[in-house]
Amino acid sequence: MRVIVDNDTCSGCGLCASLCPDAFDMGSEGKALPRHKAVPSWLEQEYQIAADNCPEEAIKIFCQV
């Protein structure tokens, strides 16, 4: 699983970082930053929760094959 944040869409509300602090930080530009590009299996659920709750749908999750 891989994750990216679309910085053009992210409003910097911080919901992802507050819901899933082990998965996201807020960058110096006020946008969400995933802590991992390749998501460890033990954090997959947290990243999915953040993506599902992002009001701008800026968090994109991709399955690796």
Residue pairs with C-beta under 8 A, 6 or more apart in sequence:
1 38
1 39
1 41
1 44
1 47
1 61
1 62
1 63
1 64
2 37
2 38
2 39
2 61
2 62
2 64
3 34
3 36
3 37
3 39
3 47
3 51
3 59
3 60
3 61
3 62
4 34
4 37
4 59
4 60
4 62
5 31
5 32
5 33
5 34
5 58
5 59
5 60
6 58
6 59
6 60
7 29
7 31
7 58
9 56
9 57
9 58
10 31
10 32
10 56
10 58
11 55
11 56
11 58
12 26
12 29
12 30
12 31
12 32
13 55
13 56
14 26
14 32
15 50
15 53
15 54
15 55
16 23
16 24
16 32
16 50
16 53
16 54
16 59
17 24
17 25
17 26
17 32
19 46
19 49
19 50
19 53
20 46
20 47
20 49
20 50
22 35
22 43
22 46
23 34
23 35
23 36
23 39
23 43
23 46
23 47
23 50
24 32
24 33
24 34
24 35
24 50
25 32
25 33
25 35
26 32
26 33
27 33
32 58
32 59
34 47
34 59
36 43
38 64
39 47
39 61
47 59
47 61
48 61
50 59
51 57
51 59
51 60
51 61
